[in-house]
Protein backbone atom coordinates (compact mmCIF):
# COMPACT_ATOMS: atom_id res chain seq x y z
CA UNK A 1 0.00 0.00 0.00
CA UNK A 2 2.85 2.36 0.89
CA UNK A 3 4.61 1.47 -2.36
CA UNK A 4 1.45 2.22 -4.32
CA UNK A 5 1.03 5.56 -2.53
CA UNK A 6 4.68 6.50 -3.15
CA UNK A 7 4.38 5.55 -6.82
CA UNK A 8 1.29 7.71 -7.14
CA UNK A 9 3.17 10.67 -5.66
CA UNK A 10 6.08 10.14 -8.05
CA UNK A 11 3.74 9.99 -11.04
CA UNK A 12 2.03 13.16 -9.84
CA UNK A 13 5.36 14.97 -9.54
CA UNK A 14 6.40 13.80 -13.01
CA UNK A 15 3.11 15.03 -14.43
CA UNK A 16 3.54 18.45 -12.83
CA UNK A 17 7.12 18.66 -14.12
CA UNK A 18 5.99 17.74 -17.62
CA UNK A 19 3.65 20.72 -17.53
CA UNK A 20 5.82 23.20 -15.67
CA UNK A 21 9.20 22.64 -17.35
CA UNK A 22 8.03 23.42 -20.91
CA UNK A 23 6.33 26.51 -19.50
CA UNK A 24 9.57 27.52 -17.85
CA UNK A 25 11.40 27.05 -21.13
CA UNK A 26 8.79 29.07 -22.95
CA UNK A 27 9.11 31.85 -20.39
CA UNK A 28 12.45 32.68 -22.01
CA UNK A 29 10.62 33.60 -25.22
CA UNK A 30 9.82 37.26 -25.68
CA UNK A 31 7.18 39.39 -27.36
CA UNK A 32 8.80 42.82 -27.06
CA UNK A 33 12.13 43.19 -28.82
CA UNK A 34 14.71 45.96 -29.10
CA UNK A 35 16.78 46.20 -32.28
CA UNK A 36 19.74 48.53 -32.84
CA UNK A 37 20.64 50.16 -36.15
CA UNK A 38 23.73 52.19 -37.00
CA UNK A 39 22.43 53.78 -40.20
CA UNK A 40 19.30 55.62 -41.27
CA UNK A 41 20.10 55.16 -44.98
CA UNK A 42 17.40 53.67 -47.18
CA UNK A 43 19.36 50.54 -48.06
CA UNK A 44 19.84 49.69 -44.37
CA UNK A 45 16.37 50.65 -43.19
CA UNK A 46 13.93 49.72 -45.94
CA UNK A 47 13.40 45.96 -45.30
CA UNK A 48 12.93 46.51 -41.56
CA UNK A 49 10.57 49.48 -42.03
CA UNK A 50 8.53 47.47 -44.53
CA UNK A 51 8.32 44.50 -42.14
CA UNK A 52 7.14 46.78 -39.34
CA UNK A 53 4.71 48.89 -41.37
CA UNK A 54 3.10 45.97 -43.17
CA UNK A 55 2.50 44.11 -39.91
CA UNK A 56 4.88 41.21 -40.45
CA UNK A 57 6.26 41.52 -36.91
CA UNK A 58 2.74 41.84 -35.50
CA UNK A 59 1.67 38.73 -37.40
CA UNK A 60 4.50 36.88 -35.65
CA UNK A 61 3.27 38.07 -32.25
CA UNK A 62 6.11 40.58 -31.85
CA UNK A 63 6.44 44.25 -31.02
CA UNK A 64 9.79 45.65 -32.14
CA UNK A 65 11.40 48.85 -30.90
CA UNK A 66 14.01 50.34 -33.22
CA UNK A 67 16.98 52.14 -31.65
CA UNK A 68 19.59 54.16 -33.54
CA UNK A 69 23.17 54.45 -32.29
CA UNK A 70 26.27 55.97 -33.83
CA UNK A 71 28.80 53.42 -35.00
CA UNK A 72 29.32 49.66 -34.97
CA UNK A 73 31.32 49.55 -31.71
CA UNK A 74 28.45 51.21 -29.85
CA UNK A 75 25.98 48.74 -31.36
CA UNK A 76 28.16 45.80 -30.35
CA UNK A 77 28.49 47.05 -26.78
CA UNK A 78 24.73 47.60 -26.56
CA UNK A 79 24.17 44.03 -27.72
CA UNK A 80 26.72 42.53 -25.34
CA UNK A 81 25.24 44.48 -22.42
CA UNK A 82 22.01 42.54 -22.83
CA UNK A 83 19.92 45.70 -23.18
CA UNK A 84 18.94 44.87 -26.75
CA UNK A 85 18.06 41.66 -28.54
CA UNK A 86 19.40 42.11 -32.07
CA UNK A 87 21.59 44.58 -33.92
CA UNK A 88 22.47 45.27 -37.52
CA UNK A 89 25.98 46.50 -38.30
CA UNK A 90 27.93 47.45 -41.40
CA UNK A 91 30.28 44.67 -42.43
CA UNK A 92 31.07 41.47 -40.59
CA UNK A 93 34.53 42.44 -39.38
CA UNK A 94 33.30 43.80 -36.03
CA UNK A 95 31.47 40.54 -35.36
CA UNK A 96 34.47 38.42 -36.38
CA UNK A 97 36.92 40.37 -34.26
CA UNK A 98 34.55 40.61 -31.31
CA UNK A 99 33.84 36.89 -31.30
CA UNK A 100 37.55 36.12 -31.65
CA UNK A 101 38.13 38.17 -28.50
CA UNK A 102 35.56 36.23 -26.56
CA UNK A 103 32.46 38.40 -26.90
CA UNK A 104 29.13 36.57 -27.02
CA UNK A 105 27.96 37.55 -30.49
CA UNK A 106 26.88 35.69 -33.63
CA UNK A 107 26.03 36.63 -37.20
CA UNK A 108 22.51 35.28 -37.71
CA UNK A 109 21.36 36.81 -41.02
CA UNK A 110 22.38 39.25 -43.73
CA UNK A 111 20.61 42.27 -45.17
CA UNK A 112 23.03 42.68 -48.04
CA UNK A 113 25.53 40.15 -49.31
CA UNK A 114 27.24 42.70 -51.51
CA UNK A 115 29.06 45.91 -50.69
CA UNK A 116 26.85 48.99 -50.67
CA UNK A 117 29.26 51.29 -52.45
CA UNK A 118 29.85 52.48 -55.95
CA UNK A 119 33.24 53.61 -57.15
CA UNK A 120 32.98 57.05 -58.71
CA UNK A 121 35.76 58.48 -60.86
CA UNK A 122 36.68 62.06 -61.62
CA UNK A 123 35.75 63.30 -65.07
CA UNK A 124 39.00 61.99 -66.56
CA UNK A 125 38.78 58.50 -64.99
CA UNK A 126 35.96 56.33 -66.29
CA UNK A 127 37.28 52.76 -66.17
CA UNK A 128 39.07 50.70 -63.54
CA UNK A 129 42.09 50.26 -65.84
CA UNK A 130 42.60 54.03 -65.80
CA UNK A 131 43.28 54.02 -62.04
CA UNK A 132 46.83 52.76 -62.50
CA UNK A 133 49.26 55.31 -61.11
CA UNK A 134 46.46 57.40 -59.57
CA UNK A 135 45.00 58.15 -56.15
CA UNK A 136 41.79 56.65 -54.74
CA UNK A 137 40.26 58.33 -51.70
CA UNK A 138 38.95 56.21 -48.83
CA UNK A 139 37.35 57.03 -45.48
CA UNK A 140 40.38 55.98 -43.46
CA UNK A 141 43.05 53.33 -43.11
CA UNK A 142 41.56 50.05 -41.90
CA UNK A 143 38.00 51.16 -42.65
CA UNK A 144 35.48 49.02 -44.51
CA UNK A 145 35.90 51.25 -47.57
CA UNK A 146 39.66 50.66 -47.40
CA UNK A 147 39.15 46.89 -47.29
CA UNK A 148 36.62 46.75 -50.12
CA UNK A 149 38.49 49.11 -52.45
CA UNK A 150 41.68 47.09 -51.97
CA UNK A 151 39.80 43.88 -52.71
CA UNK A 152 38.21 45.35 -55.83
CA UNK A 153 41.54 46.62 -57.15
CA UNK A 154 43.24 43.26 -56.60
CA UNK A 155 40.47 41.48 -58.49
CA UNK A 156 41.22 43.79 -61.41
CA UNK A 157 44.96 43.13 -61.32
CA UNK A 158 45.87 46.39 -59.65
CA UNK A 159 48.06 46.19 -56.56
CA UNK A 160 47.05 48.67 -53.83
CA UNK A 161 49.88 50.92 -52.63
CA UNK A 162 51.89 49.97 -55.69
CA UNK A 163 49.77 50.41 -58.82
CA UNK A 164 47.23 52.62 -57.05
CA UNK A 165 47.68 54.92 -54.05
CA UNK A 166 44.97 54.77 -51.37
CA UNK A 167 44.66 57.96 -49.41
CA UNK A 168 42.63 58.55 -46.25
CA UNK A 169 40.31 61.46 -47.07
CA UNK A 170 37.45 61.28 -44.58
CA UNK A 171 33.69 61.30 -44.74
CA UNK A 172 31.42 61.72 -47.77
CA UNK A 173 31.49 65.51 -48.06
CA UNK A 174 35.29 65.60 -47.96
CA UNK A 175 35.66 62.77 -50.48
CA UNK A 176 33.21 64.44 -52.86
CA UNK A 177 35.04 67.75 -52.57
CA UNK A 178 38.42 66.08 -53.21
CA UNK A 179 36.95 64.37 -56.27
CA UNK A 180 35.52 67.61 -57.65
CA UNK A 181 38.84 69.45 -57.14
CA UNK A 182 40.78 66.71 -58.87
CA UNK A 183 42.78 65.82 -55.75
CA UNK A 184 41.81 62.17 -56.17
CA UNK A 185 40.86 60.13 -59.22
CA UNK A 186 38.14 58.02 -57.60
CA UNK A 187 36.39 57.24 -54.32
CA UNK A 188 33.62 54.98 -52.96
CA UNK A 189 30.19 56.45 -52.25
CA UNK A 190 26.76 55.35 -51.08
CA UNK A 191 23.92 54.97 -53.57
CA UNK A 192 22.29 58.30 -52.67
CA UNK A 193 25.56 60.23 -53.00
CA UNK A 194 26.29 58.42 -56.24
CA UNK A 195 23.10 59.74 -57.82
CA UNK A 196 24.06 63.30 -56.92
CA UNK A 197 27.56 62.88 -58.35
CA UNK A 198 26.25 61.27 -61.53
CA UNK A 199 24.06 64.33 -62.05
CA UNK A 200 27.21 66.46 -61.87
CA UNK A 201 28.78 64.46 -64.67
CA UNK A 202 31.05 62.14 -62.70
CA UNK A 203 31.26 58.58 -64.10
CA UNK A 204 30.51 55.40 -62.17
CA UNK A 205 33.44 53.00 -62.54
CA UNK A 206 31.70 50.13 -60.76
CA UNK A 207 28.67 49.30 -58.64
CA UNK A 208 29.93 47.13 -55.79
CA UNK A 209 26.30 46.14 -55.08
CA UNK A 210 26.65 43.89 -58.13
CA UNK A 211 30.41 43.37 -58.38
CA UNK A 212 31.73 42.73 -54.87
CA UNK A 213 30.20 39.86 -52.91
CA UNK A 214 31.24 40.97 -49.44
CA UNK A 215 28.37 41.48 -46.95
CA UNK A 216 27.86 45.13 -46.07
CA UNK A 217 25.10 44.73 -43.50
CA UNK A 218 24.53 41.78 -41.15
CA UNK A 219 22.28 41.01 -38.19
CA UNK A 220 23.95 39.89 -34.98
CA UNK A 221 22.70 38.50 -31.69
CA UNK A 222 24.06 36.97 -28.51
CA UNK A 223 24.45 33.22 -28.31
CA UNK A 224 22.44 33.41 -25.10
CA UNK A 225 19.47 34.81 -27.03
CA UNK A 226 19.65 32.08 -29.64
CA UNK A 227 19.79 29.42 -26.94
CA UNK A 228 17.09 30.75 -24.62
CA UNK A 229 14.74 32.34 -27.17
CA UNK A 230 14.95 30.26 -30.37
CA UNK A 231 11.26 30.63 -31.21
CA UNK A 232 11.38 34.41 -30.73
CA UNK A 233 14.44 34.56 -32.96
CA UNK A 234 12.75 32.43 -35.62
CA UNK A 235 9.63 34.59 -35.66
CA UNK A 236 11.75 37.75 -35.80
CA UNK A 237 13.68 36.40 -38.79
CA UNK A 238 10.52 35.25 -40.57
CA UNK A 239 9.12 38.78 -40.39
CA UNK A 240 12.41 40.25 -41.58
CA UNK A 241 12.56 37.89 -44.56
CA UNK A 242 9.05 38.90 -45.60
CA UNK A 243 10.01 42.57 -45.28
CA UNK A 244 13.14 41.94 -47.33
CA UNK A 245 11.26 40.16 -50.09
CA UNK A 246 8.72 42.94 -50.36
CA UNK A 247 11.49 45.58 -50.39
CA UNK A 248 13.49 43.76 -53.06
CA UNK A 249 10.72 42.75 -55.46
CA UNK A 250 8.14 45.57 -55.14
CA UNK A 251 10.06 48.76 -55.82
CA UNK A 252 7.29 51.36 -55.96
CA UNK A 253 5.23 49.98 -53.08
CA UNK A 254 8.35 49.48 -50.98
CA UNK A 255 9.48 53.08 -51.52
CA UNK A 256 5.97 54.32 -50.75
CA UNK A 257 5.98 52.28 -47.55
CA UNK A 258 9.42 53.61 -46.64
CA UNK A 259 8.31 57.22 -46.88
CA UNK A 260 5.13 56.45 -44.92
CA UNK A 261 7.30 54.79 -42.25
CA UNK A 262 9.38 57.92 -41.78
CA UNK A 263 12.34 57.53 -44.13
CA UNK A 264 13.49 60.82 -45.62
CA UNK A 265 14.93 61.88 -48.95
CA UNK A 266 14.31 63.44 -52.32
CA UNK A 267 11.82 61.13 -54.10
CA UNK A 268 13.74 61.17 -57.38
CA UNK A 269 17.06 60.40 -55.70
CA UNK A 270 15.46 57.61 -53.70
CA UNK A 271 14.00 56.10 -56.87
CA UNK A 272 17.36 56.07 -58.63
CA UNK A 273 19.44 55.05 -55.63
CA UNK A 274 17.11 52.08 -55.06
CA UNK A 275 18.17 50.72 -58.44
CA UNK A 276 21.79 50.89 -57.30
CA UNK A 277 21.49 49.27 -53.86
CA UNK A 278 18.62 46.78 -54.25
CA UNK A 279 20.59 44.24 -56.36
CA UNK A 280 22.76 43.62 -53.29
CA UNK A 281 19.83 42.65 -51.05
CA UNK A 282 19.84 39.05 -49.80
CA UNK A 283 16.34 37.93 -50.79
CA UNK A 284 16.00 35.29 -48.06
CA UNK A 285 18.60 36.92 -45.77
CA UNK A 286 21.00 34.00 -46.18
CA UNK A 287 24.54 34.69 -45.03
CA UNK A 288 27.25 34.76 -47.70
CA UNK A 289 29.81 32.53 -46.03
CA UNK A 290 32.22 32.98 -48.94
CA UNK A 291 32.16 36.76 -48.66
CA UNK A 292 32.68 36.72 -44.90
CA UNK A 293 35.49 34.18 -45.36
CA UNK A 294 37.20 36.81 -47.51
CA UNK A 295 37.08 39.19 -44.56
CA UNK A 296 38.34 36.55 -42.17
CA UNK A 297 41.22 35.65 -44.49
CA UNK A 298 42.26 39.29 -44.51
CA UNK A 299 42.17 39.42 -40.70
CA UNK A 300 44.22 36.22 -40.59
CA UNK A 301 46.86 37.76 -42.84
CA UNK A 302 47.00 40.98 -40.86
CA UNK A 303 47.21 39.13 -37.54
CA UNK A 304 44.06 40.73 -36.15
CA UNK A 305 42.45 37.31 -35.69
CA UNK A 306 44.14 34.04 -34.76
CA UNK A 307 44.52 31.75 -37.77
CA UNK A 308 42.79 28.95 -35.88
CA UNK A 309 39.59 30.98 -35.70
CA UNK A 310 36.98 29.70 -38.18
CA UNK A 311 33.68 31.05 -39.48
CA UNK A 312 31.53 28.44 -37.78
CA UNK A 313 32.46 30.10 -34.49
CA UNK A 314 30.84 33.42 -35.46
CA UNK A 315 28.12 32.51 -37.98
CA UNK A 316 25.07 30.78 -36.55
CA UNK A 317 22.39 30.57 -39.23
CA UNK A 318 20.65 27.48 -37.86
CA UNK A 319 17.52 29.38 -36.80
CA UNK A 320 17.53 31.40 -40.02
CA UNK A 321 17.31 28.14 -41.97
CA UNK A 322 14.36 27.06 -39.82
CA UNK A 323 12.62 30.38 -40.56
CA UNK A 324 13.27 29.94 -44.27
CA UNK A 325 11.94 26.39 -44.20
CA UNK A 326 8.73 27.41 -42.47
CA UNK A 327 8.14 30.21 -44.98
CA UNK A 328 8.90 27.78 -47.80
CA UNK A 329 6.34 25.30 -46.47
CA UNK A 330 3.83 28.15 -46.21
CA UNK A 331 4.50 29.07 -49.85
CA UNK A 332 5.78 32.52 -48.85
CA UNK A 333 9.51 32.25 -49.64
CA UNK A 334 10.64 33.77 -52.89
CA UNK A 335 14.23 33.29 -54.10
C-alpha distance (Angstrom), angle and dihedral (degrees) to the residues before:
residue distance angle dihedral
X1 . . .
X2 3.81 . .
X3 3.80 90.0 .
X4 3.79 90.7 51.5
X5 3.81 91.3 48.9
X6 3.81 92.0 48.3
X7 3.80 91.2 48.4
X8 3.78 90.2 51.2
X9 3.81 90.4 52.5
X10 3.81 91.5 49.4
X11 3.79 91.7 50.0
X12 3.79 89.9 48.7
X13 3.80 91.6 51.6
X14 3.81 91.2 48.1
X15 3.79 90.3 50.6
X16 3.79 92.0 50.9
X17 3.81 90.8 48.0
X18 3.79 91.1 50.0
X19 3.78 88.3 57.2
X20 3.78 99.9 37.8
X21 3.81 101.3 43.1
X22 3.82 96.4 57.7
X23 3.80 87.6 47.2
X24 3.77 89.7 52.0
X25 3.79 90.1 50.3
X26 3.77 91.0 48.6
X27 3.79 90.5 50.4
X28 3.81 86.9 73.5
X29 3.81 89.4 64.1
X30 3.78 116.0 95.3
X31 3.79 138.4 -150.0
X32 3.81 100.1 -169.7
X33 3.79 115.2 61.4
X34 3.80 134.8 -176.5
X35 3.80 118.6 -149.7
X36 3.81 125.7 -172.3
X37 3.80 125.0 -145.7
X38 3.80 128.0 -172.7
X39 3.81 97.6 -164.1
X40 3.79 136.4 49.3
X41 3.82 92.4 -164.5
X42 3.79 117.5 127.9
X43 3.79 95.1 -116.3
X44 3.82 91.6 55.4
X45 3.79 97.4 40.1
X46 3.80 107.4 36.0
X47 3.85 102.0 81.8
X48 3.81 92.2 46.2
X49 3.82 94.0 45.7
X50 3.79 90.1 48.9
X51 3.82 91.7 49.7
X52 3.79 90.8 50.5
X53 3.80 98.0 42.4
X54 3.79 95.5 45.3
X55 3.80 92.1 50.6
X56 3.80 98.8 -112.9
X57 3.81 91.8 134.7
X58 3.80 91.1 45.7
X59 3.80 90.4 50.7
X60 3.81 87.7 56.2
X61 3.80 91.0 52.2
X62 3.81 93.5 -106.4
X63 3.78 136.7 128.8
X64 3.80 111.7 -160.1
X65 3.79 126.2 -161.4
X66 3.79 115.1 -158.4
X67 3.81 118.0 -146.3
X68 3.80 125.6 -171.7
X69 3.80 121.7 -150.1
X70 3.78 132.0 172.9
X71 3.78 113.8 -107.6
X72 3.79 139.4 -4.1
X73 3.83 96.2 -92.2
X74 3.80 90.6 57.5
X75 3.81 90.6 48.8
X76 3.80 91.3 50.1
X77 3.79 92.6 49.9
X78 3.81 91.0 48.3
X79 3.80 89.5 52.5
X80 3.80 94.7 46.7
X81 3.81 91.1 48.6
X82 3.79 89.2 64.1
X83 3.81 93.0 -124.6
X84 3.80 92.6 115.5
X85 3.78 133.8 38.5
X86 3.80 104.9 -146.2
X87 3.79 137.4 9.1
X88 3.77 136.3 -168.3
X89 3.79 118.1 -145.9
X90 3.79 136.4 179.2
X91 3.78 111.1 -102.0
X92 3.78 128.3 -6.7
X93 3.80 97.4 -105.8
X94 3.81 94.5 92.7
X95 3.80 90.2 52.8
X96 3.81 92.9 46.4
X97 3.79 94.2 48.6
X98 3.79 93.7 41.9
X99 3.79 93.3 51.0
X100 3.80 90.9 45.8
X101 3.81 87.8 56.3
X102 3.77 92.5 52.5
X103 3.80 102.5 -95.9
X104 3.80 116.3 147.0
X105 3.79 100.2 -117.1
X106 3.80 135.8 124.0
X107 3.79 136.1 -172.8
X108 3.80 104.3 -123.2
X109 3.82 104.7 169.0
X110 3.78 142.8 -5.3
X111 3.79 131.5 -125.3
X112 3.78 94.4 -169.6
X113 3.78 127.3 16.0
X114 3.78 92.4 -169.5
X115 3.78 131.5 61.8
X116 3.79 114.2 -90.9
X117 3.78 96.9 -138.0
X118 3.75 137.1 96.3
X119 3.78 122.1 -153.7
X120 3.78 109.9 -127.3
X121 3.79 121.7 -165.2
X122 3.77 130.7 -155.0
X123 3.79 115.7 -104.8
X124 3.81 91.9 -86.7
X125 3.83 95.9 48.4
X126 3.78 115.1 67.2
X127 3.81 105.6 147.1
X128 3.79 133.9 48.0
X129 3.83 91.0 -119.2
X130 3.80 89.0 62.1
X131 3.82 91.7 63.2
X132 3.80 92.7 78.0
X133 3.79 109.4 119.1
X134 3.82 92.6 8.4
X135 3.80 138.9 106.1
X136 3.81 125.5 -102.2
X137 3.79 117.6 -164.7
X138 3.80 119.8 -136.6
X139 3.80 133.5 179.1
X140 3.79 94.2 -108.7
X141 3.78 143.9 -43.2
X142 3.80 111.0 -69.6
X143 3.81 92.9 14.5
X144 3.79 123.5 132.3
X145 3.81 89.5 -106.2
X146 3.82 88.9 54.0
X147 3.81 91.3 51.8
X148 3.80 96.0 46.3
X149 3.81 96.1 44.3
X150 3.81 90.3 50.4
X151 3.79 90.6 49.7
X152 3.80 92.3 48.4
X153 3.80 92.7 49.5
X154 3.81 92.8 49.3
X155 3.79 90.8 51.3
X156 3.80 87.4 56.0
X157 3.80 94.0 49.5
X158 3.78 95.6 -103.0
X159 3.79 117.0 128.6
X160 3.82 113.3 -140.7
X161 3.81 114.5 -125.9
X162 3.78 89.5 15.6
X163 3.80 110.0 50.2
X164 3.81 93.3 17.4
X165 3.80 129.7 27.6
X166 3.81 116.5 -135.5
X167 3.76 113.1 -154.0
X168 3.80 127.6 -170.3
X169 3.80 105.4 -123.8
X170 3.80 106.4 159.3
X171 3.76 136.5 -129.0
X172 3.80 129.0 -3.9
X173 3.80 99.4 -81.6
X174 3.80 92.3 51.0
X175 3.81 93.6 46.2
X176 3.80 91.4 49.2
X177 3.80 91.5 49.3
X178 3.82 91.8 48.8
X179 3.80 89.5 50.3
X180 3.81 93.0 49.8
X181 3.82 92.0 48.6
X182 3.78 92.1 49.6
X183 3.81 93.7 -117.0
X184 3.80 89.9 128.0
X185 3.79 132.2 26.6
X186 3.80 97.9 -141.8
X187 3.80 144.1 -4.2
X188 3.83 139.6 -179.2
X189 3.80 119.4 -102.6
X190 3.79 139.7 177.3
X191 3.80 120.2 -103.5
X192 3.82 94.4 -101.2
X193 3.81 93.2 50.1
X194 3.79 89.8 45.3
X195 3.79 91.6 59.5
X196 3.80 90.8 52.8
X197 3.81 92.2 49.0
X198 3.80 92.5 46.7
X199 3.79 88.6 55.4
X200 3.81 88.1 55.7
X201 3.78 90.7 55.7
X202 3.80 100.9 -100.2
X203 3.83 114.4 142.2
X204 3.79 125.7 -124.4
X205 3.80 109.2 -128.0
X206 3.81 94.7 -173.7
X207 3.78 142.3 -11.6
X208 3.81 106.1 -134.7
X209 3.83 88.4 -164.7
X210 3.80 85.2 76.3
X211 3.80 103.1 22.8
X212 3.81 107.8 43.1
X213 3.80 117.5 56.1
X214 3.79 97.9 -160.3
X215 3.84 115.2 122.2
X216 3.79 112.3 -110.8
X217 3.79 98.8 -176.5
X218 3.81 127.6 30.5
X219 3.80 136.6 171.2
X220 3.79 117.4 -124.9
X221 3.78 134.4 -170.9
X222 3.78 139.6 171.3
X223 3.78 118.9 -90.9
X224 3.80 86.6 -127.3
X225 3.81 90.1 61.7
X226 3.79 92.6 49.7
X227 3.79 91.1 49.5
X228 3.80 99.3 43.8
X229 3.81 100.2 32.6
X230 3.82 107.4 32.3
X231 3.80 94.6 143.3
X232 3.81 92.1 49.7
X233 3.79 89.7 49.5
X234 3.80 91.7 48.8
X235 3.79 93.1 50.4
X236 3.81 90.9 46.5
X237 3.81 90.9 52.4
X238 3.81 93.2 45.7
X239 3.80 90.0 56.4
X240 3.80 91.5 46.4
X241 3.80 92.3 51.0
X242 3.80 90.8 52.1
X243 3.80 89.9 49.2
X244 3.79 90.3 48.7
X245 3.79 93.4 50.1
X246 3.78 92.1 50.1
X247 3.82 91.3 47.1
X248 3.80 93.3 48.8
X249 3.80 100.9 42.9
X250 3.83 103.9 32.0
X251 3.78 105.4 54.5
X252 3.80 102.5 172.2
X253 3.80 96.9 39.9
X254 3.79 91.0 44.3
X255 3.80 92.4 52.3
X256 3.80 90.5 46.2
X257 3.80 89.5 51.3
X258 3.80 90.8 47.7
X259 3.79 93.0 55.4
X260 3.81 91.2 45.1
X261 3.82 88.5 51.3
X262 3.79 92.3 55.9
X263 3.80 105.5 -92.6
X264 3.79 113.0 145.6
X265 3.77 134.7 -145.3
X266 3.77 147.5 100.0
X267 3.83 105.9 -62.9
X268 3.80 93.9 -134.7
X269 3.80 93.4 48.9
X270 3.80 90.7 47.2
X271 3.81 90.8 51.4
X272 3.79 92.8 52.0
X273 3.80 97.1 39.2
X274 3.82 89.5 52.3
X275 3.80 88.4 63.1
X276 3.80 89.0 55.0
X277 3.82 100.4 46.9
X278 3.82 103.9 31.1
X279 3.84 96.0 73.1
X280 3.81 87.6 66.3
X281 3.81 94.5 56.9
X282 3.81 115.6 115.3
X283 3.81 101.1 -127.9
X284 3.81 95.6 -152.9
X285 3.84 94.3 23.1
X286 3.81 92.1 -113.3
X287 3.78 114.5 165.5
X288 3.81 117.0 -113.5
X289 3.78 99.4 -131.7
X290 3.80 91.3 -178.9
X291 3.79 92.9 55.3
X292 3.80 93.5 47.4
X293 3.81 89.3 46.8
X294 3.80 86.6 59.5
X295 3.80 88.8 57.4
X296 3.78 92.4 46.3
X297 3.81 91.7 49.6
X298 3.78 89.2 54.3
X299 3.81 91.3 50.4
X300 3.80 89.1 48.7
X301 3.80 91.0 53.5
X302 3.79 93.3 46.9
X303 3.80 92.7 47.2
X304 3.80 93.8 -121.2
X305 3.81 90.9 121.3
X306 3.79 128.1 34.0
X307 3.80 111.7 -103.8
X308 3.80 90.2 -126.6
X309 3.80 90.7 63.6
X310 3.82 111.3 104.3
X311 3.79 134.0 -168.0
X312 3.79 95.4 -111.3
X313 3.80 87.1 69.6
X314 3.81 93.2 61.8
X315 3.82 105.3 26.2
X316 3.79 115.7 72.1
X317 3.79 109.2 170.8
X318 3.80 96.7 153.3
X319 3.82 94.2 110.4
X320 3.80 91.3 42.2
X321 3.80 88.8 58.5
X322 3.80 89.9 50.8
X323 3.82 90.0 51.8
X324 3.79 90.7 49.3
X325 3.79 91.7 48.8
X326 3.79 92.9 51.3
X327 3.80 91.7 49.5
X328 3.79 89.4 47.0
X329 3.81 91.4 52.7
X330 3.80 88.7 48.6
X331 3.82 90.0 52.5
X332 3.82 91.5 -118.3
X333 3.82 102.2 110.7
X334 3.77 116.4 99.4
X335 3.82 120.3 -173.1
